[in-house]
Amino acid sequence: MTTAAAHYAATYDAALQAGRLFDHSQPGDRWADLAPEFRMEPGRPLDPNLAILAGYLRDTDRLVDVGGGAGRVSLALASRVAQVAAVEPSAGMRAQFVSARDAAGIANAEVTGDWWMDSAETGDVVHLADVTYFVRDIAPFIAKLHNSAARRVMITLWRPAPGDTDRFPRQILFGETPPQWPGLPELAPVLWELGLLPEIRPLPQLPWWLPEAAGRLSDADATQLVMRLLESEDDAVRQNVAANLERLFERRADGLTPRWLHPMRENLITWETGGRRLPQ
Ligand SMILES: C[S@@+](CC[C@H](N)C(=O)[O-])C[C@H]1O[C@@H](n2cnc3c(N)ncnc32)[C@H](O)[C@@H]1O
């Protein structure tokens, strides 16, 4: 294994061992309970991040969406392309995908139930949003994305990663430094090591599932945000948070802004495949 890929795997292993990542090697559908949260109305207006993704698409494209979940991205983009082929191993996510697709009357989108390394799907554009954190052996996974895309690969991931949003509060409140998810700093060197030179583009919108990242919070809402990220209802923890609000948040005239979530951004990593195959 090469250096960046080994570092990526070690980062993944540490996070998994600390119980901070879903273990996909275990049987069962880890995503079933969360699937409804990933379902969104396919016909909603495109948010600024999706509008940027749409700018890379052509109406003749077959768009493959790896780990496509409930179709949050691909069903919203289905009217911009000829075909959508989602690949999604979670049955719970697939059920939400099918139900959202059918309710919206979308006729050009299908979903199959494979893990990406077992999938036979190919397309003009291969896309994935928030999937790479969960993949340990990342180099062959990326090579397969590349080799399955006739024109372009588009990967999006958040920085900080969604699973790391409690790290700063834990450090401030308890002196803990929990292992990080493998994210953008670990992924980018793997791509360079594979000989790719992608565009890396921070997207404008704040996290859709965490509106508090925008700030302007009251003291009570700021405290509640930290309690939620810590998954705690303990009174002693609440008092600890309240006593440390100024260290966790920047106080401005219009309210409190979380120091560690500002700015939290989705990043688009994209490149043209140019007909060149990578060893898999
Ligand atoms: C955080 S969800 C993101 C879902 C969707 N892309 C979105 O952004 O709304 C991660 C998804 O990746 C899928 N996934 C994880 N590992 C995968 C793999 N090796 N191949 C295909 N899908 C995978 C999971 O089943 C899950 O649905």
The ligand as an SDF file (V2000), in Angstrom:
LIG
                    3D

 27 29  0  0  0  0  0  0  0  0999 V2000
  -24.0710    9.5640    4.6240 C   0  0  0  0  0  0  0  0  0  0  0  0
  -24.9490    8.5200    3.5420 S   0  0  0  0  0  0  0  0  0  0  0  0
  -25.0140    9.5690    2.1020 C   0  0  0  0  0  0  0  0  0  0  0  0
  -26.1850    9.2510    1.1960 C   0  0  0  0  0  0  0  0  0  0  0  0
  -26.2920   10.1650   -0.0230 C   0  0  0  0  0  0  0  0  0  0  0  0
  -25.1140   10.0890   -0.8470 N   0  0  0  0  0  0  0  0  0  0  0  0
  -26.5380   11.5910    0.3880 C   0  0  0  0  0  0  0  0  0  0  0  0
  -25.5810   12.3800    0.3520 O   0  0  0  0  0  0  0  0  0  0  0  0
  -27.6670   11.9230    0.7360 O   0  0  0  0  0  0  0  0  0  0  0  0
  -23.6940    7.3490    3.0890 C   0  0  0  0  0  0  0  0  0  0  0  0
  -24.1990    6.2630    2.1610 C   0  0  0  0  0  0  0  0  0  0  0  0
  -23.0820    5.5680    1.6220 O   0  0  0  0  0  0  0  0  0  0  0  0
  -23.4420    4.2180    1.4550 C   0  0  0  0  0  0  0  0  0  0  0  0
  -22.1930    3.4480    1.3510 N   0  0  0  0  0  0  0  0  0  0  0  0
  -21.2540    3.2890    2.3060 C   0  0  0  0  0  0  0  0  0  0  0  0
  -20.2530    2.5200    1.8420 N   0  0  0  0  0  0  0  0  0  0  0  0
  -20.5590    2.2110    0.5500 C   0  0  0  0  0  0  0  0  0  0  0  0
  -19.9250    1.4460   -0.4550 C   0  0  0  0  0  0  0  0  0  0  0  0
  -18.7510    0.8350   -0.2300 N   0  0  0  0  0  0  0  0  0  0  0  0
  -20.5320    1.3190   -1.6600 N   0  0  0  0  0  0  0  0  0  0  0  0
  -21.7140    1.9380   -1.8940 C   0  0  0  0  0  0  0  0  0  0  0  0
  -22.3600    2.6820   -0.9630 N   0  0  0  0  0  0  0  0  0  0  0  0
  -21.7920    2.8100    0.2420 C   0  0  0  0  0  0  0  0  0  0  0  0
  -24.2860    3.9070    2.6790 C   0  0  0  0  0  0  0  0  0  0  0  0
  -25.1150    2.7760    2.4780 O   0  0  0  0  0  0  0  0  0  0  0  0
  -25.0630    5.2120    2.8400 C   0  0  0  0  0  0  0  0  0  0  0  0
  -26.3100    5.1610    2.1930 O   0  0  0  0  0  0  0  0  0  0  0  0
  1  2  1  0
  2  3  1  0
  2 10  1  0
  3  4  1  0
  4  5  1  0
  5  6  1  0
  5  7  1  0
  7  8  2  0
  7  9  1  0
 10 11  1  0
 11 12  1  0
 11 26  1  0
 12 13  1  0
 13 14  1  0
 13 24  1  0
 14 15  1  0
 14 23  1  0
 15 16  2  0
 16 17  1  0
 17 18  1  0
 17 23  2  0
 18 19  1  0
 18 20  2  0
 20 21  1  0
 21 22  2  0
 22 23  1  0
 24 25  1  0
 24 26  1  0
 26 27  1  0
M  CHG  2   2   1   9  -1
M  END
$$$$
